Amino acid sequence: MSIRNALVAALMLFGLSFTSYAHAGGMFNGDIYMISRDLNETFRGSHKIYQRKAKGLIEVQYCGRSYWVRYATVAWTQLEVEQRFVVRVESNWGKGWRPICANPEQQVNLARLGISEDPRVVMQNDGATVNRVNRFAAIRDSFRPAAGDKPTKSYHAN
């Protein structure tokens, strides 16, 4: 076997093993995005989705595969579909965009994540609004007498 043939065989074997690893583990080569397109398949917008856990992301499943997304991505998907645009999970690994999963809005939505707020609010806050407690207000309130309690008298009082 010539060196050239051995090199070609090694490259083919590496390519096959890498491809089978990527698909067997549920991972796709390249970037994965939630893509919105109009009825003519013209690109409108996108949100990146991830194949690994990271801070600020939640785990969801699209077409039986786990992904990690921001709450804003789920809200954006709902808003795009409300405007009658087509949204899909798509991958691009240097050979153009390929659909991975259609109708993601039917699989994951804010209601299923336990969020009842308007998607516009969720997008703005990248999650449900939380009643944040002002630290100083909490301290102040802790010193207020409870209903029916009488404050203690001070020696400063006349």
C-alpha positions in Angstrom: 0.0 0.0 0.0 1.4 3.4 -1.0 1.8 6.2 1.5 -0.9 8.2 -0.4 -3.4 5.3 -0.1 -2.7 4.8 3.6 -3.2 8.5 4.2 -6.5 8.5 2.4 -7.7 5.4 4.3 -6.7 7.0 7.6 -8.5 10.2 6.8 -11.7 8.3 5.7 -11.6 6.2 8.9 -11.2 9.3 11.1 -14.0 11.0 9.2 -16.4 8.1 9.6 -15.6 7.6 13.3 -16.0 11.3 14.0 -19.3 11.5 12.2 -20.6 8.4 14.0 -19.5 9.7 17.4 -21.2 13.1 16.8 -24.5 11.5 15.8 -24.4 8.6 18.3 -23.9 11.0 21.2 -26.8 13.2 20.1 -24.4 16.0 19.3 -24.3 17.9 16.0 -21.2 19.4 14.4 -21.3 23.1 14.1 -23.6 25.7 15.5 -27.2 25.1 16.4 -29.7 27.9 16.3 -33.4 28.6 16.6 -34.1 30.1 13.1 -37.1 32.2 12.1 -38.0 32.4 8.4 -40.9 34.0 6.5 -43.1 32.0 4.1 -40.6 32.4 1.3 -37.9 30.8 3.5 -36.1 34.2 3.9 -34.1 34.5 7.1 -35.7 36.8 9.8 -33.8 36.2 12.9 -32.2 33.6 15.2 -31.2 32.6 18.7 -28.3 30.4 19.5 -29.1 27.2 21.4 -26.6 25.1 23.2 -25.7 21.4 23.6 -24.2 21.8 27.0 -25.4 23.2 30.3 -24.2 26.7 31.2 -25.2 29.4 33.7 -28.4 31.1 32.8 -29.7 28.4 30.5 -32.5 25.9 31.1 -32.7 22.4 29.7 -35.4 21.7 27.1 -36.1 19.0 24.6 -36.7 19.5 20.9 -37.5 16.4 18.8 -36.3 14.1 21.6 -32.8 15.8 22.0 -31.7 17.9 25.0 -30.6 21.5 24.4 -30.0 24.4 26.8 -31.6 27.7 26.0 -32.4 31.1 27.5 -36.0 31.9 28.6 -35.8 34.7 26.1 -35.4 32.1 23.3 -38.5 30.3 24.2 -40.5 33.6 24.4 -39.0 34.8 21.1 -40.0 31.5 19.4 -43.6 32.0 20.6 -43.7 35.6 19.3 -42.3 34.7 15.9 -44.9 31.9 15.5 -47.7 34.3 16.6 -46.6 36.5 13.7 -47.0 33.5 11.3 -43.3 32.9 10.7 -41.8 29.4 10.5 -39.4 28.6 13.3 -37.1 25.6 13.3 -34.0 24.3 15.0 -31.3 24.3 12.4 -27.6 23.4 12.3 -24.8 24.8 10.1 -21.4 23.1 10.0 -20.0 24.8 6.9 -22.4 23.3 4.3 -25.4 25.5 4.7 -28.3 25.4 7.1 -29.9 22.1 7.8 -33.2 21.6 9.7 -33.0 19.5 12.8 -36.4 20.0 14.3 -39.6 21.5 13.1 -42.3 23.1 15.2 -40.3 23.7 18.4 -43.1 26.0 19.8 -45.3 22.9 20.0 -42.8 21.1 22.1 -41.6 23.8 24.5 -43.4 27.0 25.5 -43.5 29.3 28.5 -46.6 27.7 30.0 -44.9 24.3 30.0 -41.9 26.0 31.8 -44.3 27.3 34.5 -44.3 30.9 33.3 -47.6 32.7 32.7 -46.2 36.1 31.9 -46.4 37.8 28.5 -43.6 36.6 26.2 -42.5 40.2 25.6 -41.9 40.7 29.3 -40.0 37.4 29.5 -37.8 38.5 26.5 -37.0 41.8 28.1 -36.1 40.2 31.5 -34.7 37.0 30.0 -37.0 35.1 32.4 -40.0 35.6 34.6 -40.0 38.7 36.7 -39.1 38.2 40.3 -40.3 40.3 43.2 -36.8 41.4 44.1 -36.4 42.5 47.7 -34.6 45.8 48.4 -32.1 44.9 51.1 -32.5 48.2 52.9 -36.3 48.1 52.8 -36.2 44.6 54.3 -34.0 45.9 57.1 -36.3 48.8 57.7 -39.3 46.6 57.8 -37.8 44.3 60.3 -37.6 47.1 62.8 -41.2 48.2 62.3 -43.6 47.0 65.1 -46.0 44.3 64.0 -49.8 45.1 64.0 -51.0 45.5 67.6 -47.5 45.7 69.1 -46.6 48.9 71.0 -43.1 50.2 70.5 -41.0 50.4 73.7 -40.6 53.7 75.3 -37.3 55.5 75.0 -35.6 57.4 77.8 -35.4 60.3 75.3 -39.2 60.7 75.5 -40.5 63.3 77.9 
